[in-house]
Amino acid sequence: MKKALIISLILPALFISLVACDKSGGAPGIADAAVVKPATPDTSTPATSGTSGAQKLTYKVGPFSLPAGQKAMNMWEAPGSINFQTDEPLWITSFENSIEDGNGGELPANLLHMAIVSNASEKNPLCADKEVANPFLAATATTRKIELPDGHGYPVLATDQLDAKVMLQNPGTQDYENVYFKFTITAVPMKSAKNFKDVMPLLLDVDPCDHQPMMVSPKEFVKKDASFKVPEAGLLIKAYGLLQDSAIEISLKAKNQPLWDAKPTLSADHKIESLADFADPAGIPLAKGDALSLEVAYDNSADGWQDAATGAIMAYVTRTDDSSKNSKETATTSTTNLSATDTQKALLKN
């Protein structure tokens, strides 16, 4: 028993680096294929909800050249990206990220404009116009770490096609070379997990399919909103805003009733310093088809354009409707190591 526990704790994590070079205008282009390097997992993570342990999977995207003043829009047409898969079915429970140099030294967080990690084996249920991958993790410069409540997880199978896209910027006056975006996922193997609650990620966005940013002209106040239908019954347990500098408010409504309103803490020059998130481990009940909406406001007092204003909320809903075709069961079978999620996802693909 002890031997099995040790083996589960030392499962290898991966550093996956996508090498990019600076082409025209400071926009990075892909130069080489992904390089896989072994990394030492963090074995200090405690057991969660009766599991034998958790593992940390770390990925790196880069290197990039970021000349002083580079706009985020330079990378929207050609974002840094990697494709990856996990070695086994996992419950993802947390996510953290940083910007680093080639030696692993931390660089300013505001070099990150936005990063989105998606599951291409699932369709984004909030995009009605076309079939696009389902985002399950997202970050801007103020989003350093996201944790789901204990016993909750987003299920990922070894067959799932995952991808991470990152858009960087450099609002400062110093040039940066060999810049990397690093993110770490904490996950629990399904085969050793017990009583996990299946979480459905919903990226509410004013542009739900392509996540294109808004344009805010100089000295302009802009407010935008978007409304969606909850695809499955569940309990809203977590939500956080994805904003850029000059944002002054973001709010969330459920069934047209105010649920959460957050005003960023801004510096004297209107840079976001912090942004509170929403958390309710007991969950806010939502029925299939209920309205879930966001509203975001920007007040650009600068003389220049805010041409990359993000307006989005990443929400996590614990599924409660077991009869839904899209519901994901938490149980796994010890004989086949196959979860009910495998079967359901296979049906969805056909």
Stockholm file with secondary structure:
# STOCKHOLM 1.0

chainA/1-350         MKKALIISLILPALFISLVACDKSGGAPGIADAAVVKPATPDTSTPATSGTSGAQKLTYKVGPFSLPAGQKAMNMWEAPGSINFQTDEPLWITSFENSIEDGNGGELPANLLHMAIVSNASEKNPLCADKEVANPFLAATATTRKIELPDGHGYPVLATDQLDAKVMLQNPGTQDYENVYFKFTITAVPMKSAKNFKDVMPLLLDVDPCDHQPMMVSPKEFVKKDASFKVPEAGLLIKAYGLLQDSAIEISLKAKNQPLWDAKPTLSADHKIESLADFADPAGIPLAKGDALSLEVAYDNSADGWQDAATGAIMAYVTRTDDSSKNSKETATTSTTNLSATDTQKALLKN
#=GR chainA/1-350 SS CHHHHHHHHTCCEEEEECCEEECGGGCEEECSCCEEEEECCCTTCCCCTTCSCCEEEEEEEEEEEECTTCCGGGGTSSCEEEEECCSSCEEEEEEEEEEECTTSCBCCGGGEEEEEEEEEEEECTTCCSSCCEEEEEEECTTCCEEECCTTEEEEECTTCCEEEEEEECCCSSSCEEEEEEEEEEEEEEGGGCCSCEEEEEEEEESSTTTCCCEEECTTEEEEEEEEEECSSCEEEEEEEEECCTTEEEEEEEETTEEEEEECCEECTTSCEEECCCEEEEEEEEECTTCEEEEEEEEEECSSSCEEEECCEEEEEEEECCTTSTTCCCCCBCTTTCCBHHHHHHHHHHC
#=GC SS_cons         CHHHHHHHHTCCEEEEECCEEECGGGCEEECSCCEEEEECCCTTCCCCTTCSCCEEEEEEEEEEEECTTCCGGGGTSSCEEEEECCSSCEEEEEEEEEEECTTSCBCCGGGEEEEEEEEEEEECTTCCSSCCEEEEEEECTTCCEEECCTTEEEEECTTCCEEEEEEECCCSSSCEEEEEEEEEEEEEEGGGCCSCEEEEEEEEESSTTTCCCEEECTTEEEEEEEEEECSSCEEEEEEEEECCTTEEEEEEEETTEEEEEECCEECTTSCEEECCCEEEEEEEEECTTCEEEEEEEEEECSSSCEEEECCEEEEEEEECCTTSTTCCCCCBCTTTCCBHHHHHHHHHHC
//
